[in-house]
Amino acid sequence: MDTDMKRRLVYGALSLILSSLAAWLASYLTNKLLGEPEEA
């Protein structure tokens, strides 16, 4: 496995992890600021 392939693999994994974390954090902060959503 060459260096470029490792770099792309690490980049992809970090991108996936960080985007999931960002979505969770946005949802968490929204719920803290505005309250939990009401069930219909």
Buried (B, 14 or more C-beta within 10 A) or exposed (E): EEEEEEEEEEEEEEEEEEEEEEEEEEEEEEEEEEEEEEEE
